[in-house]
């Protein structure tokens, strides 16, 4: 039964990723390199799109039923994004200057701090960006039927089981 619980946790992480990335795109709306967005999810963590992508990647691995695979994939994606974030921060610091420096010092990079939440009454939304972000995030959901099909093929003896990962 732990296998099914891990799969369900993975599915929940994937749903949270899809919803979270779509929510973030309402605020950033394709302006990521143009202006400093400091409200909504960007008020509590500097990289919410990446945080939700790490969550979705971890969920994709967990959808296999393996905690080890989910953790490994999540860690790999985190390390990859950590390098990307450092380059982006240097670029934005050069482009946005002191405002961005203050943002760096006030808002955490990876772990959301809910007490910092700030919002605005209106945001300018780019429907194309939101829809595109939603469908881009749907790729995480493809791990569910992939791992389910793989498991069925293994149960039928059509695909060998190479390793058992907890």
N, C-alpha and C positions, 0 to 999 in steps of 0.2 A: 503493500500500500504506500510506502514512502515514495515510490516511483510516480504514482498518480498525483500525490500531493506536490511533488516537485514540478511536474508538468503543469498543474493548475497555477502554481506560483509563477511559472514562466509565462503562461497565458495572461495572467493578471498584469505582469510587468510589461508585456507587449501592448496590451490595451492602454495602460497608463502612458506608455511611450507615445503611442499614436495620438492620444488625446492631449498629452502634454506638449508635444512638438507643434500640434495644430494651434493650441492655446498660445504658445510663444510667438508663433507667426502672426497672430492678431496684433501683437505689440510691435514686433520688429519690422514686419511688412516689407522686406526686401531693402531696408535702409541700413543694414548692419554696418556697412563701412562708411556711411555718410553722416549719421548723427548718433549721439549718445542717448540711448534709451535707458531711462532709470526708473521706470515704473512697471507695475505688473510683475511678472516673473523675474524681470531684470532688476528689480529692486531688492530681491532676496538672494540672488546668486548671479554671478556675471555671465555664466555660460549655460543657461537653462536648456538650450537646444542640445548641447553636448551631453548634459546630465541625463536628459530623457533618452538620448541615443545610447548612452552607456547602459541605462536601465533596459532598453529594448534589446540590446545585444545580449545582455545577461539573460533576459527572458527567453530569447531565441535559443540559447544554449540550454537553459532549464527546461524548455519544451521537449528536449530529448529525454527528460526524466533523470538527467544526471546533474547533481549539484557541482561536481568537479568540472564538467564541460561548461556549465553556465558560468561558474566563477572564472574559469580560464578565459573564456571568450570576453567576459566583462572586463577582466584585468588587461587583456590585450588591447581592447578598444580604448580603455582608459589611458593606457600608456601612449597609444597613438594620438589621441586627442590632446594629451598633455603637451606633446611637442607642437601640435598645431596651435594650441592656445598661446603658448609662449611667443610664437611668431606673430600671431594676430595682435597680442597685447603690445608688442613692440611697434607694429604698424600703426595701431590706433593711438598709441602714445605720441608718435610723431605727427599724426594727423589731427588729433583732438586736444593735445597738450594738457594744460593744467586741470581742465574739467575731468579728463579721463584719469589723470593721476589721482585726483580726489576719489573718484569712483573706485579705482583699484584699492585704495587704502580703506574704503568704507564697506565695500560689498565683497563677500567671500567668493573665491574662484569656483569651488566645487560643492561645498556643503551649504544648502540654503539656510539662511537665518531668518526665520519667520517674523521676528520682531522688527525687521527692517521694511516690512511690506508697505508700499506706497502705491497708490493707484491714481488714475485721472478719470474724469467723468466721460471723456470721449477719446477715442483713438481713431486715426485714419487707417482704414483697413484696405489691403489689396486682396480682393477675393481670389485672384489668380495665384498669388503667393500662398494663401491659406490652403486652397485646394491642392496645389502642387505639393506643399509640405505634407498634407494629409496622405496623398497617394504615395509620396516618397517613403513615408513611414510605414505604409502598408506592407512594404517588403519584409519587415520584421515578422509579420503575421504568416508569411509563407513558410517559416520554419515549422509551424504547427503541422500542416498537412505533410510536409517533407518527412518529419520525424515519425509521424503516425504511419505513413506508407512504409518507411524503412523498418519500423517495428513489425508491421504485418508481414512484410517480406521475410524478415528474420524468423518470425514465428512459423511461417510456411516452409522454412528451410531453403528459401531461394537466395538469400543473402547471408553470408557467414557473419557470425558475431565475432568480431576481432578482439574486443576487450569489454570487460564489465567495469564501468565507472560508477562509483557511488554518487 
